[in-house]
Amino acid sequence: MVDERNNWLDVVEGRRNFRTQGYYCTIQPASGQTKRGITHEEARACERAFFTNFPPWSTADQRRFGTNNLIPVLGQLLVQVISKSYVTSFAAYLSMTLPFS
């Protein structure tokens, strides 16, 4: 079990299966917790407790663990995708409307 956890830690920390954006680990509520009405804040508290109290996660760089660390990264990626799409669309619009001679 420890070897399996360490293998995942190698992936998350970029030592194996490297990806440009890297990997993030999150823990989402179990279906029973969701049915009981766990709040977003409670779910994030459980997630933080897990990653800070259980090795090997607790001994690793915490920036790659937790939903709250993932959200800003996804937000930045979304802004990049939207910006790229807007620039491409705007350039296409200009090429159709402006006379070039």
N, C-alpha and C positions, 0 to 999 in steps of 0.2 A: 504494500500500500504506500509506503514512504517513497519507493522508487517511482511509482506512478505519479505521485504528487510532485516529485522533483522533476520528472519529465515534463509535466505541465508548466512548472516554474521556468524551465529552460525555454519553453515556447513563449511564454508571456514576457520574459526578460530579453527575448531576441537572440538567444544562443542557438536555437533550432527553429526551422521553418520561418525564417526571417520574412517579414512583409514590410513594405514602406511605411504604412501607418501603424504597424505593430498590432499587438493583441491586447485586449482588456478582459478582465474577469469580473463578472457581476454575479450576484446571487439574487434571484427573484423569489417572491413568496411562493410557498407551496399552495396547491389548490385549496387545502383545508384552511390555511391562513387567509386566503382571499375570500373564501366563503364566510369566514368569521368577521370579515371587514377590516383586515389589517390596513392601517393608513400608510401613505407613502413614507411619512416620517418614521414610523415604526419599522417598516421594511428596510429603510436605509440604515437605521440604528442596528438592526440585526445583521445586516451586511457588514457594516463597520466592525461590529463585535467579532464576527467570524474572521475577517481578514487581519485583525489586530491581535487575536488571541490564539490562533491555531497555526503552528508551524506546518509546512515551511512558509506559508503565506505571511505570517507575522514577522518573519525575518527578511522578507523581500522588500524591494522598492515599492512603496504603497501607491505611487502615482498611476500604476496600471491596474489597480483594484478598485472596484466600486462604481456604481452607477453615477455617482456625483463627479467622478473623475472622467467618465466617458462622455457625459452630456456636452461639456464645452468643446471637446474634440469633434464630436458629431456636428455641433453647431458651426464650427469653423469650416468643416468639409462641406456642409450644406451651403454656406455663404459662397464658397469657391465654385461649387457646381452652378448655383444660381447666377453668379457673376459671369462665369464663362458662357452660360446659356444666353444671358442678356446681351453680352458683347457680340456673340455670334449672330443672334437674332437682329440686333441693331445694325450690324454690318450688312446683313442680308437686306434689311429694309432700305438702308442707304443706297446700296447698289441697284435697287429697283426704282428708287425715286429720284436720284440725282443724275442729271445728264453728264456723262463723261465723254468729252470729245477732244 
